[in-house]
């Protein structure tokens, strides 16, 4: 019997795969606000550059302590450099910690092979 691999072509055509959509690599936490409902406030310029939108689910990885959280984005003032952990997320990082902000998408298998994520590397002050 010939090995057809893990997936038949028909299954590949119907399969969807989750992959990296956007990443802000190396932003710095500018504040942590425990007394807020929740989320991550991020400078609108960074969101636009990375192709992220308000209320989008994101994973925030703290490069200083290894913490990973899932939350959603809130538009921060354009050009402000804000990267603020809000609500319970504020317990997962300190002002000055470096973070990686990641969003994912789900695409059909063949389309996913061609997809190119948007990745940005903010400079000092969380500027582009």
ZISUL-V689302 format. One record per run of one state. SS is the DSSP state (alpha for helix, beta for strand, coil for the rest). FROM is the first residue (numbers start at 1). LEN is the number of residues. If there is no record, write none. Layout:
ss->SS from->FROM len->LEN
ss->SS from->FROM len->LEN
This chain:
ss->coil from->1 len->8
ss->alpha from->9 len->6
ss->coil from->15 len->1
ss->beta from->16 len->13
ss->coil from->29 len->2
ss->beta from->31 len->3
ss->coil from->34 len->5
ss->beta from->39 len->5
ss->alpha from->44 len->7
ss->coil from->51 len->6
ss->beta from->57 len->6
ss->coil from->63 len->5
ss->beta from->68 len->9
ss->coil from->77 len->6
ss->beta from->83 len->4
ss->alpha from->87 len->6
ss->coil from->93 len->5
ss->beta from->98 len->11
ss->alpha from->109 len->6
ss->coil from->115 len->3
ss->beta from->118 len->3
ss->coil from->121 len->2
ss->beta from->123 len->1
ss->alpha from->124 len->3
ss->beta from->127 len->1
ss->coil from->128 len->1
